[in-house]
Amino acid sequence: MSFITKISKLYIEYKNKDNQTSFIQSKTELYRLLLDVISDNNEEFDMFFKNHISNLELNQYYFTRLSNPHRECIFNSFVDANDFIEKVSAFINDEEFYKELNSFLSQIIVSPNKKPIIVTTIENQKQKEKKKKYISATLKRLVWNKWIGEDIGKAKCLCCNVTAITQLSFHAGHIIAESNGGETNISNLKPICQNCNSSMGKKNMNDFMLSLK
């Protein structure tokens, strides 16, 4: 049975449920059923993710609490297949999230061979063609020393001010995204957590920080 067929069957099960069941409860049950047919190393799901979900940007940012390790998360996209699994399996107390994701997945089921249409301007195409500059370990160390301090081994993410980061485990996030002309240098990089770096996307870091308040 193909992955799309499995998902389609789950949607049929959902639509046949008692209408008196609360919206969020029904959606949560649906996505938990969806997770039952996925494993972390499922190559079929990895391909499904790459074809249909990797370019998805939700209309707004959503908040949830993740585990392993326990942490708060604000997101509007999914980094990879495992990231999708982790976020969907967590309960999100926001009806709009379930509406939005349900609408997106429903379109895939109706037209499984049709990939999402992405409008690309000539300027955006040129930006995509540019390779991202590699951030070396030396540059990361200099970024940490500038913003945190050489003698300080642990701090809070300078973006969300919630997640703990260390000298040996942090992301050097661009204040101005490379795609928007930002340089990969000490003055345009800050020590932040993985979640903020992936959730920020192409947003200016300062604007993204305002959206967290």
C-alpha positions in Angstrom: 0.0 0.0 0.0 1.5 3.4 -1.0 2.0 6.1 1.5 -0.6 8.4 -0.2 -3.1 5.5 0.0 -2.5 5.1 3.7 -3.0 8.8 4.4 -6.2 8.8 2.2 -7.6 6.0 4.3 -6.9 7.9 7.5 -8.8 10.9 6.1 -11.8 8.7 5.2 -11.7 7.4 8.8 -11.6 11.0 10.1 -14.5 12.2 7.9 -16.7 9.3 9.1 -16.2 10.2 12.8 -19.0 11.4 14.9 -19.5 15.1 14.2 -19.9 15.9 17.9 -16.3 15.2 18.5 -14.4 18.4 19.2 -12.5 19.8 16.2 -9.1 19.8 17.8 -9.6 16.4 19.4 -10.5 15.0 16.0 -7.5 16.6 14.3 -5.2 15.3 17.0 -6.5 11.8 16.6 -6.0 12.1 12.9 -2.4 13.2 13.0 -1.6 10.6 15.7 -3.0 8.0 13.3 -0.9 9.5 10.6 2.2 9.1 12.8 1.3 5.4 13.3 2.3 4.7 9.7 5.5 6.6 9.9 8.9 5.7 11.4 11.9 7.9 11.7 13.8 6.0 9.1 10.9 5.5 6.7 12.4 6.3 3.2 8.9 6.5 1.7 7.9 9.2 4.1 11.2 11.1 3.6 10.4 11.2 -0.1 6.8 12.3 0.7 8.2 15.1 2.8 10.7 16.3 0.2 8.0 16.3 -2.6 5.1 17.9 -0.7 6.1 19.5 2.7 9.7 20.7 2.5 8.7 24.1 0.9 5.6 24.6 3.1 5.4 27.9 5.0 2.4 28.2 7.2 0.5 31.5 7.2 1.4 32.2 10.8 3.7 31.1 13.6 2.5 28.4 16.1 3.6 27.6 19.6 4.1 24.2 21.1 6.2 22.4 23.7 8.4 19.6 22.4 10.2 16.8 24.2 13.5 15.1 24.0 14.8 17.4 25.3 11.8 19.4 26.7 11.7 22.8 25.0 9.4 25.5 23.8 9.0 25.9 20.0 7.6 28.6 17.8 7.5 27.6 14.1 5.8 28.1 10.7 7.7 25.5 8.7 9.4 22.1 9.1 13.1 21.5 8.8 13.0 17.9 7.8 10.9 14.7 8.1 11.8 14.1 11.7 11.1 17.7 12.6 7.6 17.4 11.0 6.9 14.2 13.0 8.0 15.8 16.3 5.9 18.9 15.8 2.8 17.2 14.5 2.9 14.6 17.3 3.0 17.4 19.9 -0.4 18.9 20.9 -0.9 22.4 19.6 -3.7 24.3 21.3 -4.5 26.4 18.2 -7.4 25.4 15.9 -5.9 27.4 13.0 -2.9 25.1 12.9 -5.1 22.0 12.4 -7.2 23.9 9.8 -4.2 25.0 7.9 -2.3 21.7 7.9 -5.5 19.8 7.1 -6.2 22.0 4.1 -2.7 21.5 2.8 -2.7 17.7 3.2 -6.2 17.5 1.7 -4.9 19.1 -1.5 -2.1 16.5 -1.7 -4.6 13.6 -1.3 -6.8 15.1 -4.1 -3.8 15.5 -6.4 -1.0 13.4 -5.0 1.2 13.8 -8.1 0.9 17.5 -8.2 3.5 19.4 -6.2 2.8 22.7 -4.6 3.2 25.6 -7.0 5.9 28.0 -6.0 6.0 31.4 -7.7 9.7 32.2 -8.4 10.8 35.6 -9.6 14.0 36.1 -11.6 15.5 37.8 -8.5 14.6 35.0 -6.2 15.9 32.5 -8.7 19.3 34.2 -8.7 19.3 34.2 -4.9 18.6 30.5 -4.8 21.4 29.9 -7.2 23.9 31.5 -4.8 25.5 29.0 -2.5 25.3 29.6 1.2 28.6 30.5 2.8 30.1 28.0 5.1 30.3 29.1 8.8 33.6 27.8 10.1 34.2 26.7 13.7 36.6 29.6 14.0 34.0 32.1 12.9 31.4 30.6 15.3 33.8 30.9 18.2 34.4 34.5 17.4 30.7 35.1 17.2 30.2 33.6 20.6 33.1 35.6 22.1 31.6 38.8 20.7 28.0 38.4 21.9 28.3 36.1 24.9 31.9 36.2 26.1 34.9 33.9 25.8 34.8 32.9 29.5 31.1 32.1 29.5 30.2 28.5 28.6 26.4 28.6 28.7 23.8 31.2 27.9 20.2 31.8 26.7 19.5 32.0 23.0 19.9 35.6 21.9 16.8 35.4 19.8 14.1 33.8 22.0 15.9 34.2 25.3 14.4 30.9 26.4 16.4 28.0 25.1 19.8 27.3 26.6 22.8 27.2 24.3 26.5 26.4 24.9 29.8 27.2 23.3 29.8 23.8 21.8 26.2 23.6 20.8 24.6 26.7 19.2 23.7 28.0 15.8 25.2 31.2 14.3 22.1 32.8 12.9 22.1 35.6 10.4 20.6 38.9 11.6 19.9 39.8 8.0 19.3 36.6 5.9 21.9 35.8 3.2 19.0 35.7 0.7 18.3 39.4 1.6 21.9 40.4 1.1 23.2 39.7 4.6 26.9 39.0 5.0 28.3 35.9 6.8 30.5 37.8 9.2 30.8 38.5 13.0 28.6 41.6 12.9 25.7 39.9 11.1 25.7 36.7 13.1 24.4 35.9 16.6 24.5 32.8 18.8 21.0 31.4 18.8 19.2 28.0 19.2 18.5 25.6 16.4 14.7 26.2 16.6 15.0 29.9 16.2 17.4 29.5 13.3 15.1 27.2 11.4 11.8 29.0 12.3 13.2 32.4 11.3 13.5 31.5 7.6 14.3 34.6 5.6 13.0 37.0 8.2 15.2 39.7 9.6 16.2 38.4 13.1 15.0 41.6 14.8 11.6 41.4 13.2 11.4 37.7 14.1 12.2 38.6 17.7 9.3 41.1 17.8 6.9 38.3 16.6 7.9 36.2 19.7 6.7 38.9 22.1 
